[in-house]
């Protein structure tokens, strides 16, 4: 299953890209699984994604928790918590 991954703010800066298409391996079933797998892809990924508690995510533009199944997702966005002011 090909997934478009979008990165925002300091996550994007650490990884060095704002988007990529990936094919997660079998066993990657939730947002948390996906982030854990991505964190193992290199130093920038580990820096940006190594602490999932600091991240938020959306599947196909709908906010999702780390336990949310990927299901038939086409797009996953990963970003830091959003604050207003």
N, C-alpha and C positions, 0 to 999 in steps of 0.2 A: 504494500500500500504506500504510494507516494504521498508525502505530506509537504506542504509549503509551510515553512517556519519563518515567522516574522519576529525580529528582535528590535526592541526600543530602548532609548535612553542609554544608561551606562552598560546595560547588557549588550547592546549593539556595539558600543565602543570597545568593550573588552574582547568581544568575538571578532570584531573587524569587518562585520557585514550586517546589512539590515535584513537580509532574507536569504533563504536557501531551500532547495528541495531535497528531502532525505527519504530513504527507505528504511524505516526502523526494523530491526530484526524481530523474529518471533519472541514473544514474551513481553514486549513493550505494549502494554494494554491501557495504561492510564497516563494522565499528564505527568504525574510523578515519575513513572517508569521512563517516559520520554526524556524528561529533564535529566534524570540519572544517566541514561544512555548518552545523551548529548554531552554531558559534563566529562565523559571519558574520551572525548574526541580530540583533546589537545589542551594546551595550557590556557589559552584565552577562554575556552569553553569552561574549563574547571574553575577559573577565576570568576566568571560571570554566573555560572549555574551550580557551583559547589554547595551553596546554602539555599536550598529550595524554599525555606521559610521566609526568605527575603524577596520572593518573587510572586507575581500574579500571572495568570494565564487566561486565555480565551480560546474557545474552539469555535471556528466559523463565526467569529465576532460576538460570541456569547460568553460572558465571564464563567469560569469553571474552576473547581477546586483541584487540588493535587490528586484526589481520589477519583476524579471524573474519568470514565472510560473514553478512549479515543473513538471507539466505534467506527463510523464511516467518515470521520473528519477529513476535510480537505485542507484546512488551514488552522495552524496553531500560532497564536501570538504570545510571546513571553516578554514581560516587562516588570519594572519595579512598581511598588504600590504607588497609586496616584493620589496626590494631595491637592487640595484646593486652597484658595486664599483670597 
